[in-house]
Amino acid sequence: MTHEVKETFGRGPAPAALAAKVRMLAPSMTRSMQRVAEAVANDPAGCAALTVTGLAELTGTSEATVVRTARLLGYPGYRDLRLALAGLAAQQQSGRAPAITTDIAVDDPIADVVAKLAQDERQTLADTAAGLDTVQLGAAVTAAAAARRIDVYGVGASGLVAQDLAQKLLRIGLIAHAHSDPHLAVTNAVQLRAGDVAIAITHSGSTGDVVEPLRAAFEHGATTVAVTGRPDGAVTQYADHVLTTSTARESELRPAAMSSRTSQLLVVDCLFVGVAQRTYETAAPALAASYEALAHRHRR
């Protein structure tokens, strides 16, 4: 993508990601919203030429439904969705090789793939750092550093990030456990009390298997932290502190579950380093002991 195209489609998912986005979100939509989403995915050129009233009439819905669908798909409003539809139609008419991510075509050389993915990762990290609320981060660090016990919840790709954070905290002497099984997560969450910390990691902010244990921890008095790409998501209702990650661009082969992990890892690394700083007198010896315990395995 050129710089100019990025500027045009900066407010919402890139055009190439739209069809994948519709497929991903359709099951959670109302039937009327599904009709709008299917229409724009199946005929981007035709829908790009329609006003919000025209698209509502075409799909047998209302203008409000069209606007809600546009927002659910990641666009601030219908105007931004129309711009993306026009871009998608132009791509389809140009005869270019189909994109397998927002910037990468099927016939791109592997060197270009590496360069483009590296640039995307850099941008994701920069966006996350710029948007991270350091006051909220500092409060989360303070709570975790003094916690009796830390539970971390995450499933799928977010579950891998949860495991990464828990393992790091364990190595500096804190009691921390990652839970990806929703039943175990809830049964552990109800054991938490004031002085404990629960951390939920969910890009969408609405993953039920993550929201439910955080709610249980919140209701039992634990300090709760949400790491999410959606500060308006359901998970934030039960979070004392919200750490926002970048909402990365999506594609069929590189969905949010993959691209969001980069920003999640940055946030949990910031949280871990902050905790290590606060607990340095005990963290340093614990880390040295863990290295020593594993040293013989690395010499084999």
Solvent accessible surface area in square Angstrom, and as a share of the most:
residue,aa,sasa,rsa
1,M,71,0.32
2,T,79,0.46
3,H,126,0.56
4,E,119,0.53
5,V,50,0.28
6,K,76,0.32
7,E,116,0.52
8,T,68,0.39
9,F,29,0.12
10,G,56,0.54
11,R,146,0.53
12,G,24,0.23
13,P,17,0.11
14,A,3,0.03
15,P,0,0.00
16,A,29,0.23
17,A,0,0.00
18,L,0,0.00
19,A,36,0.28
20,A,16,0.12
21,K,22,0.10
22,V,9,0.05
23,R,136,0.50
24,M,91,0.40
25,L,34,0.17
26,A,20,0.16
27,P,110,0.69
28,S,90,0.58
29,M,14,0.06
30,T,80,0.47
31,R,135,0.49
32,S,32,0.21
33,M,20,0.09
34,Q,37,0.16
35,R,86,0.31
36,V,0,0.00
37,A,0,0.00
38,E,71,0.32
39,A,20,0.16
40,V,0,0.00
41,A,24,0.19
42,N,122,0.63
43,D,74,0.38
44,P,5,0.03
45,A,45,0.35
46,G,29,0.28
47,C,1,0.01
48,A,17,0.13
49,A,81,0.63
50,L,50,0.25
51,T,78,0.45
52,V,39,0.22
53,T,58,0.33
54,G,18,0.17
55,L,0,0.00
56,A,4,0.03
57,E,130,0.58
58,L,115,0.57
59,T,14,0.08
60,G,57,0.55
61,T,29,0.17
62,S,54,0.35
63,E,82,0.37
64,A,55,0.42
65,T,8,0.05
66,V,0,0.00
67,V,39,0.22
68,R,125,0.46
69,T,0,0.00
70,A,0,0.00
71,R,149,0.54
72,L,60,0.30
73,L,0,0.00
74,G,35,0.33
75,Y,5,0.02
76,P,61,0.39
77,G,16,0.15
78,Y,20,0.08
79,R,163,0.60
80,D,12,0.06
81,L,0,0.00
82,R,77,0.28
83,L,63,0.31
84,A,1,0.01
85,L,0,0.00
86,A,49,0.38
87,G,10,0.09
88,L,17,0.08
89,A,9,0.07
90,A,58,0.45
91,Q,39,0.17
92,Q,112,0.50
93,Q,140,0.62
94,S,61,0.39
95,G,67,0.65
96,R,154,0.56
97,A,37,0.29
98,P,95,0.60
99,A,49,0.38
100,I,63,0.32
101,T,17,0.10
102,T,15,0.09
103,D,29,0.15
104,I,4,0.02
105,A,22,0.17
106,V,93,0.53
107,D,104,0.54
108,D,33,0.17
109,P,82,0.52
110,I,135,0.68
111,A,70,0.55
112,D,59,0.31
113,V,30,0.17
114,V,96,0.55
115,A,59,0.45
116,K,66,0.28
117,L,59,0.30
118,A,37,0.28
119,Q,78,0.35
120,D,17,0.09
121,E,50,0.22
122,R,139,0.51
123,Q,85,0.38
124,T,8,0.05
125,L,68,0.34
126,A,55,0.43
127,D,67,0.35
128,T,2,0.01
129,A,64,0.49
130,A,92,0.71
131,G,51,0.49
132,L,19,0.10
133,D,66,0.34
134,T,100,0.58
135,V,118,0.68
136,Q,52,0.23
137,L,24,0.12
138,G,25,0.24
139,A,35,0.27
140,A,1,0.01
141,V,6,0.04
142,T,71,0.41
143,A,22,0.17
144,A,1,0.01
145,A,22,0.17
146,A,86,0.67
147,A,18,0.14
148,R,141,0.51
149,R,39,0.14
150,I,2,0.01
151,D,0,0.00
152,V,0,0.00
153,Y,1,0.00
154,G,1,0.01
155,V,44,0.25
156,G,62,0.60
157,A,20,0.16
158,S,14,0.09
159,G,4,0.03
160,L,99,0.49
161,V,0,0.00
162,A,1,0.00
163,Q,77,0.34
164,D,42,0.22
165,L,0,0.00
166,A,4,0.03
167,Q,106,0.47
168,K,52,0.22
169,L,1,0.00
170,L,85,0.43
171,R,81,0.29
172,I,4,0.02
173,G,54,0.52
174,L,28,0.14
175,I,101,0.51
176,A,0,0.00
177,H,86,0.39
178,A,34,0.26
179,H,25,0.11
180,S,59,0.38
181,D,65,0.34
182,P,44,0.28
183,H,146,0.65
184,L,105,0.52
185,A,2,0.01
186,V,35,0.20
187,T,78,0.45
188,N,40,0.20
189,A,0,0.00
190,V,48,0.28
191,Q,102,0.45
192,L,0,0.00
193,R,122,0.45
194,A,85,0.66
195,G,47,0.45
196,D,0,0.00
197,V,2,0.01
198,A,0,0.00
199,I,1,0.00
200,A,0,0.00
201,I,0,0.00
202,T,3,0.02
203,H,26,0.12
204,S,51,0.33
205,G,0,0.00
206,S,72,0.46
207,T,42,0.24
208,G,47,0.45
209,D,63,0.33
210,V,1,0.00
211,V,19,0.11
212,E,82,0.37
213,P,0,0.00
214,L,0,0.00
215,R,101,0.37
216,A,12,0.09
217,A,0,0.00
218,F,82,0.34
219,E,118,0.53
220,H,73,0.33
221,G,42,0.40
222,A,5,0.04
223,T,36,0.21
224,T,0,0.00
225,V,1,0.00
226,A,0,0.00
227,V,0,0.00
228,T,0,0.00
229,G,4,0.04
230,R,102,0.37
231,P,79,0.50
232,D,104,0.54
233,G,11,0.11
234,A,38,0.29
235,V,0,0.00
236,T,27,0.15
237,Q,123,0.55
238,Y,45,0.17
239,A,17,0.13
240,D,68,0.35
241,H,32,0.14
242,V,33,0.19
243,L,0,0.00
244,T,40,0.23
245,T,4,0.03
246,S,15,0.10
247,T,85,0.49
248,A,11,0.08
249,R,69,0.25
250,E,14,0.06
251,S,6,0.04
252,E,116,0.52
253,L,107,0.53
254,R,29,0.11
255,P,43,0.27
256,A,10,0.08
257,A,54,0.42
258,M,90,0.40
259,S,1,0.01
260,S,2,0.01
261,R,78,0.28
262,T,27,0.16
263,S,0,0.00
264,Q,1,0.00
265,L,62,0.31
266,L,47,0.24
267,V,0,0.00
268,V,0,0.00
269,D,54,0.28
270,C,45,0.27
271,L,1,0.00
272,F,36,0.15
273,V,78,0.45
274,G,11,0.11
275,V,0,0.00
276,A,21,0.17
277,Q,131,0.58
278,R,136,0.50
279,T,23,0.13
280,Y,146,0.55
281,E,157,0.70
282,T,96,0.56
283,A,3,0.03
284,A,36,0.28
285,P,78,0.49
286,A,27,0.21
287,L,56,0.28
288,A,60,0.47
289,A,63,0.49
290,S,24,0.15
291,Y,129,0.49
292,E,128,0.57
293,A,64,0.50
294,L,70,0.35
295,A,24,0.18
296,H,84,0.37
297,R,138,0.50
298,H,146,0.65
299,R,182,0.66
300,R,213,0.78
